[in-house]
């Protein structure tokens, strides 16, 4: 009777096929967040904030999408771990899981700083350009986005690609693409800020592959 209950519980807790969509949702949301911010907010953190005059509302809208992207990314990590199952390697899984959580944490901090800039401007637009706090927040946003978050995403890509290559949870060519893109994020994000778009696109490819296998009944 106990064995039967355990079997039923295991079946009830099995990851639903729809969860594989989480990576696609995350990718779409992150691109929807990244594009407006990259097109509107100047790369130079010393810029006096002219973009806030005409685009504060759009930036605020993009920032409000971040929590939903974060939830979808957590689901994506869960789907990957479910797909690994008993093949999960402790070393690579720790780095993969830890880098994913670090990336998510920095994404939320980035959104908080950016939302704070927008809220401060809406409360007191006149004194914004001369405020030392504004320059501090802008420098923090720049550093988090182009240095720390991009490099953490690169570590996530490398470890996930390694795990996928060793276990076969994703096509081999996707692992190779991950290995090729990760160094660009790791070493080039400071110089080529648009390279970050490679991360959500790569996650989208991984998710599409998992989703295809899920609905074919291969996993």
C-alpha atoms as one frame of an Amber mdcrd trajectory, in Angstrom:
protein
   0.000   0.000   0.000   2.835   2.358   0.870   4.671   1.525  -2.349   1.506
   2.241  -4.330   1.100   5.603  -2.567   4.704   6.533  -3.388   4.114   5.644
  -7.043   0.975   7.781  -7.188   2.753  10.684  -5.481   5.661  10.471  -7.900
   3.260  10.510 -10.828   1.307  13.444  -9.423   4.492  15.491  -8.943   5.838
  14.863 -12.432   6.713  18.075 -14.258   3.878  19.000 -16.661   4.726  19.276
 -20.342   3.515  22.859 -20.336   6.393  23.755 -17.985   8.778  23.405 -20.928
   7.222  26.601 -22.318   8.797  28.529 -19.411  12.088  29.017 -21.247  10.296
  30.446 -24.267   8.307  32.808 -22.037  11.494  33.918 -20.290  13.278  34.522
 -23.597  10.430  36.586 -25.056  10.053  38.644 -21.879  13.796  39.255 -21.501
  14.059  40.411 -25.122  11.011  42.666 -24.565  12.819  44.122 -21.526  16.271
  44.346 -23.053  15.400  46.010 -26.361  13.628  49.118 -24.977  16.277  49.617
 -22.300  19.138  49.220 -24.760  17.531  51.502 -27.358  16.424  54.173 -24.885
  18.986  54.252 -22.078  22.419  55.508 -23.249  25.375  53.235 -22.596  27.353
  56.069 -20.953  26.416  56.128 -17.227  27.511  59.794 -17.049  24.708  60.849
 -19.422  22.509  63.437 -17.605  19.205  61.543 -18.029  17.600  63.238 -21.028
  16.000  59.886 -21.935  13.778  60.102 -18.841  11.902  63.121 -20.188  10.344
  61.279 -23.105  10.699  57.580 -22.249  10.277  57.200 -18.481   6.905  55.460
 -18.855   8.227  52.953 -21.408  11.230  52.146 -19.221   8.890  51.681 -16.256
   6.762  49.292 -18.330   9.833  47.244 -19.259  10.962  47.074 -15.624   7.538
  45.804 -14.537   8.010  42.760 -16.783  11.121  41.637 -14.896   9.364  39.698
 -12.071   7.440  37.648 -14.648  10.648  36.936 -16.553  12.240  35.875 -13.261
   9.435  33.430 -12.476   9.685  31.942 -15.968  13.468  31.579 -15.585  13.013
  29.654 -12.317  10.622  27.320 -14.106  13.153  26.918 -16.908  15.838  25.869
 -14.418  13.368  23.432 -12.881  12.613  21.926 -16.287  16.332  21.431 -16.974
  16.872  19.708 -13.624  13.815  17.521 -14.184  15.189  16.546 -17.592  18.541
  15.630 -16.049  16.962  13.313 -13.480  19.447  10.744 -12.154  22.100  11.937
 -14.606  22.556  15.142 -12.610  26.229  15.710 -11.756  26.760  17.407  -8.405
  29.624  19.669  -9.465  28.203  20.990 -12.727  24.666  21.104 -11.356  25.807
  23.222  -8.412  27.519  25.739 -10.707  24.607  25.637 -13.156  21.987  26.147
 -10.429  24.034  28.729  -8.520  24.831  30.829 -11.588  21.168  30.748 -12.584
  20.088  32.047  -9.178  22.814  34.709  -9.200  21.691  35.857 -12.633  18.098
  36.033 -11.452  19.052  37.982  -8.331  21.040  40.527 -10.322  18.209  40.884
 -12.833  15.851  41.811  -9.994  18.370  44.226  -8.478  18.843  45.839 -11.891
  15.079  46.285 -12.191  14.903  47.786  -8.693  17.611  50.357  -9.439  16.075
  51.268 -12.798  12.594  51.532 -11.305  14.026  53.715  -8.546  15.534  56.081
 -11.127  12.192  56.389 -12.924  10.270  56.933  -9.665  12.745  59.595  -8.479
  12.488  61.430 -11.801   8.689  61.415 -11.722   8.759  62.785  -8.150  11.343
  65.518  -8.785  12.302  65.912 -12.454  14.022  69.291 -12.079  16.840  68.270
  -9.744  17.481  64.884 -11.273  20.358  65.779 -13.601  22.409  67.392 -10.829
  21.804  64.631  -8.287  24.784  62.514  -7.183  22.325  59.745  -6.330  21.222
  59.629  -9.959  24.786  59.093 -11.165  25.348  56.445  -8.524  22.209  54.563
  -9.575  23.059  54.876 -13.278  26.604  53.590 -12.688  25.215  50.676 -10.665
  22.745  49.789 -13.426  25.502  49.932 -16.033  27.874  47.747 -14.007  25.237
  45.161 -13.101  23.930  44.855 -16.673  27.149  44.959 -18.683  29.624  43.354
 -16.311  28.217  41.171 -13.554  24.932  39.945 -14.995  26.382  39.255 -18.454
  29.294  37.283 -16.997  26.989  35.250 -14.763  24.831  34.471 -17.803  28.002
  33.299 -19.574  28.806  30.911 -16.700  25.230  29.593 -16.830  25.556  29.022
 -20.586  28.897  27.209 -20.252  27.809  24.889 -17.447  24.447  24.158 -19.038
  26.179  23.400 -22.346  28.625  21.097 -20.573  25.817  19.267 -18.787  23.842
  18.985 -22.038  26.892  17.667 -23.885  27.581  14.999 -21.259  23.987  13.876
 -20.729  22.338  14.456 -24.100  19.419  16.476 -22.691  19.729  18.839 -25.669
  21.152  18.491 -29.189  24.942  18.541 -29.431  24.944  21.543 -31.747  23.145
  23.645 -29.097  25.932  22.849 -26.625  28.517  23.913 -29.206  26.620  27.173
 -29.830  26.552  27.771 -26.065  30.321  27.214 -25.817  30.878  29.671 -28.673
  28.614  32.407 -27.303  29.613  32.181 -23.633  33.166  33.607 -24.084  31.710
  36.546 -26.027  29.451  37.306 -23.071  32.203  36.659 -20.556  34.892  38.849
 -22.127  33.080  41.081 -24.609  29.990  42.340 -22.790  31.795  45.451 -21.571
  32.684  46.436 -25.149  29.732  45.036 -27.123  26.630  45.568 -25.006  24.310
  44.110 -27.647  25.926  40.682 -27.249  23.672  40.068 -24.241  20.803  39.367
 -26.650  22.549  36.059 -27.396  21.570  34.722 -23.965  17.752  34.810 -24.300
  18.028  33.600 -27.910  20.097  30.602 -26.786  17.625  29.840 -23.977  14.859
  30.018 -26.575  16.598  27.375 -28.702  17.137  25.097 -25.697  13.493  25.476
 -24.676  12.217  24.788 -28.187  14.275  21.591 -28.250  12.941  20.462 -24.842
   9.384  21.352 -25.804   9.668  19.363 -29.025  10.887  16.287 -27.144   8.239
  16.675 -24.443   5.374  16.639 -26.894   6.905  13.795 -28.854   6.935  11.806
 -25.615  10.740  11.372 -25.595  11.102  12.569 -21.988
